[in-house]
Amino acid sequence: MRISAKLPVVAIAGLVLAAATAEARTPPQAAPAPSAPAAPAANPTVGGAAMDAAKPIPENAAAAPNLTTLVSAVKAADLVSTLSGPGPFTVFAPTNDAFGRLSPGTVDTLMKPANKATLAKVLTYHVVPGAITIEQLRQQITAGGGTAKLTTVEGETLTVTDLNGAIQLSDVNGNKSYVETPDVHQSNGIVHVVNGVLIPKLG
């Protein structure tokens, strides 16, 4: 993997982990106690945009105004065709605000062609094979005695817990992210919108 001479993968990792660690210390303001569940037949909106359960993940994400950074990153990593495939996939989709909490310059650096492999590693760490609903996650958490382990497409695991109804994701570095909008059904899987970027082990 070629790395930019100005900012190698180790430096990217340092920037990302510093921001993510700071985020982990912040109360999950984007994940309050859940309100009454929506009717199961209705797909939730994302960023105010309607989500069509008959369309694939990238197409729906492109319609959501709060997922524009994620969409740009997926394009830069050449993952559009992969995430448009049959899957099914479960995607934990970070919002623009989630990417904005990373250290200044981190997103721009990850988007550079020289860092394409690192960007793909970060993005596929948010993808799990199969279509897993929030209720199924809760069942896995219960069966696991309070935690569930999900093996991502990237290869490393995410730890999932239920904090009084708020679903918390912990990455391999101990950083936290919380589900904002669950169970957004797609033609090839399910998207759960999250408020933090999850980071695998880098460099």
C-alpha positions, -999 to 999 in steps of 0.1 A, spaced: 0 0 0 14 34 -10 11 60 17 13 98 12 47 111 22 31 140 40 9 119 62 16 81 65 -9 56 78 6 57 113 -1 94 114 -36 89 100 -42 63 127 -30 88 154 -53 115 142 -83 93 139 -78 75 172 -72 108 191 -105 122 178 -124 89 184 -110 86 219 -123 121 227 -156 111 212 -157 80 235 -155 103 266 -184 124 254 -219 113 265 -239 97 237 -259 129 230 -270 115 197 -284 83 213 -310 92 238 -334 67 253 -354 53 224 -389 66 217 -418 44 208 -409 21 179 -421 30 144 -445 8 126 -424 -21 113 -437 -17 77 -425 19 75 -389 26 65 -375 55 86 -362 86 68 -325 95 70 -317 132 72 -353 139 63 -350 119 31 -372 90 22 -355 56 20 -367 31 -6 -365 -5 5 -364 -16 -31 -331 3 -38 -296 -8 -29 -275 7 -1 -254 33 -21 -285 46 -40 -304 53 -7 -273 67 10 -268 92 -19 -303 105 -12 -296 113 25 -283 148 31 -266 137 63 -246 109 47 -228 129 19 -193 124 34 -199 86 37 -211 86 0 -180 105 -11 -157 81 9 -174 50 -6 -168 64 -41 -132 72 -33 -126 37 -20 -143 21 -51 -168 3 -29 -200 14 -47 -202 -17 -69 -195 -39 -39 -222 -23 -17 -246 -25 -47 -242 -62 -49 -266 -88 -37 -252 -90 -2 -270 -90 21 -250 -65 42 -256 -47 75 -240 -12 73 -233 10 103 -234 43 84 -216 73 101 -232 107 96 -215 138 83 -213 150 120 -195 117 129 -168 123 103 -166 159 114 -155 149 148 -123 133 135 -92 155 137 -91 183 111 -77 171 78 -82 134 85 -111 129 61 -93 148 33 -62 127 38 -81 94 37 -98 105 5 -64 108 -13 -57 81 -39 -25 71 -21 -46 62 10 -73 43 -8 -65 10 9 -66 26 43 -100 43 35 -114 9 23 -102 -7 55 -120 19 76 -152 17 56 -155 -21 55 -150 -21 93 -186 -6 93 -200 -35 72 -211 -69 85 -223 -98 63 -260 -106 65 -290 -84 73 -292 -79 110 -321 -59 125 -318 -40 158 -341 -66 174 -318 -94 163 -288 -74 177 -306 -72 210 -313 -110 209 -276 -116 202 -266 -93 231 -289 -112 255 -276 -145 243 -241 -133 248 -247 -123 284 -247 -86 278 -225 -82 247 -225 -94 211 -194 -97 188 -198 -90 151 -171 -99 126 -169 -72 100 -161 -75 63 -127 -59 72 -120 -89 94 -119 -74 129 -148 -74 154 -172 -49 168 -186 -53 203 -223 -44 207 -241 -36 239 -275 -23 249 -274 7 273 -310 11 285 -322 8 249 -294 27 232 -273 4 210 -236 10 215 -208 -1 192 -172 -4 204 -143 -8 180 -111 -27 186 -95 4 201 -123 9 227 -139 39 210 -177 42 210 -205 49 185 -242 48 190 -271 40 167 -292 70 158 -315 56 132 -320 18 131 -335 -6 106 -333 13 74 -342 -15 50 -325 -18 16 -329 -42 -13 -296 -57 -4 -295 -54 34 -300 -30 63 -285 3 73 -282 16 109 -271 52 110 -245 59 137 -230 89 154 -193 80 154 -167 66 130 -154 32 140 -117 25 136 -99 -8 130 -63 -13 138 -43 7 113 -7 5 102 
